[in-house]
Amino acid sequence: MNKYIKYSLLLIAIALVAYKSVYFEKLSSRKNIATTTFDANAFSRKLWTEQFPAKIDSATQLTTLIDEVNADGGAAINKYTHALAVGNYRYALIKVDASAMDVKEDEIVLNVGHADSIIPVNLATEFIYGNAIRDASGLVAVKNFPNTADLNGISEGLNRIVRTEVVPPFKSVVKKGDIVSVVAAIELNKDHIHWDQLELIPVRLQIKQ
């Protein structure tokens, strides 16, 4: 085989490789992909506006949850709580009327009357983080969001709404001795449940008197 034929075959091979490695795509297709990027903030806002109100209205009385968990832990946990993953930690939306006993910079200590006793719980007013609000709602399923970043984005979007819209108007006027009405997300370790010092992550806050 002479040198001319060798060079011709080499050029043909290079051309075939280059052809296989290059493809053409419509710019409109690329734009469509870009526009389908998940917007966690928009999704969180839609969830908050359209579905959260009903969940908040149907929140479980904290005293009811306490009574039923104390009586039959497993059944009550399954009935009233949610979780995105298998494990000990479960989340619930609860409502309670309580007395504000101490208004601190980052939380309010509330006294909850239960049977013949008083249970102190802590209402968070500064550090609104984590997944409690998202998971307690029962509105988000892992199967619909395979990307962990999207799930985290939903949590942060909901937390931001509470931090910036729910807490400030309440925190600016609440004072020691007020009777407050709270709807909040709580986290429970189903193997180690302690009602004292339970942390409430608010989703609705009102002063009754």
ABEGO torsion letter per residue (X at the ends): XBAAAAAAAAAAAAAAAAAAABBBBBAAAAAAAAAABBBAAAAAAAAAAAAAAAAAAABBBAAAAAAAAAABAAAAAAAABBBABBEABBBBBBBBBBBBABBBAABBBBBBBBEABBBBBBBBAABBBEAAAAAAAGABBAAABABAAAAAAAAAAAAAAAAAAAAAAAAAABBBGBBBBBBBBBBBBAABBBABGBBBBBABBBBAX
